[in-house]
């Protein structure tokens, strides 16, 4: 059966961060992801999660308000990236997080790509038992972000040829970057180790936009995908009032799996 997790950075924001895992579990989610868990201790998160699996965290982004979006591709910031990655890896190991998303940062050009590739290879060597993921992010939501194309991400993953490094398939970003998220999935599904879903056109509750979400779930059920399907969207109203999609997809998953 598919495993659905709640992005606790975007969902259940009606309450404080450490109260969100409990609400996610009550709502029927199988796990959680937290983009930036660094404002609280590992002990705080362990207590808050209370056994709820943690699917993913990001590497530290730096000073978000000043425009930092990670450092993996930022030439001259190699040590800052590596210190941040080790911090993320330690926390992920402590919390048994299934993935670490390595944030590329704001950068461009061949030198940035070389820095990115070298840092990714270094990270894979430092944490060989930890799954890493890279995510193309559309330039409207994150101007200047280095990794902004799924084909670019695929080429980097293929060149690295590290089994621990995969691609994060975010429906929202795939549609914003390439127009047809279905074609992106078809081209790159063999490289994908984490999935995030949202609705179109406003990034609200999953559904719409011409993407066959039910078909994707059926394909995942019948294939070898062992990762998570994460709800990363902006609720149109209180989170608990917009979870009909979760019940429907989980019921379908149970039916297929029975």
CORLINQUI-V788804 format. One line per field, one symbol per residue. ss: DSSP state (H for helix, E for strand, - for the rest). psi: psi as a letter, one per 30 degrees, with the letter a starting at -180 (. if undefined). Layout:
# CORLINQUI-V788804
ss=???
psi=???
This chain:
# CORLINQUI-V788804
ss=--EEEEE---------HHHHHHHHHHH---EEEE-------HHHHHHHH---EEEEEE-----HHH---E-------HHHHHHHHHHHHHHHHHH---EEE--E-E---HHHHHHHHHHHHHHHHH-----EEE----------E----HHHHHHHHHHH----EEEEEEHHHHHHHH--HHHHHHHHHHHEEEEEE-E-------E-----HHHHHHHHHH-----EEEE-------HHHH-HHHHHHHHHHHHHH-
psi=klkklkjffflhfflleffeeeeeeefgkfalkjeigfflleeeeeeeehfkkjeklllkfajefgfkhlgfgjkfgeeeeeeeeeeeeeeeeeghkflkjjkeljllleeeeeeeeeeeeeeeeeifgkkkkkjkkkfeeikfkejgkeeeeeeeeeeehkffkakkjjeeeeeeefejfeeeeeegfffkgkkklllkgghakklaggkieeeeeeeeefagkgaljkjiljkfakeffhgeeeeeeeeeeeeef.
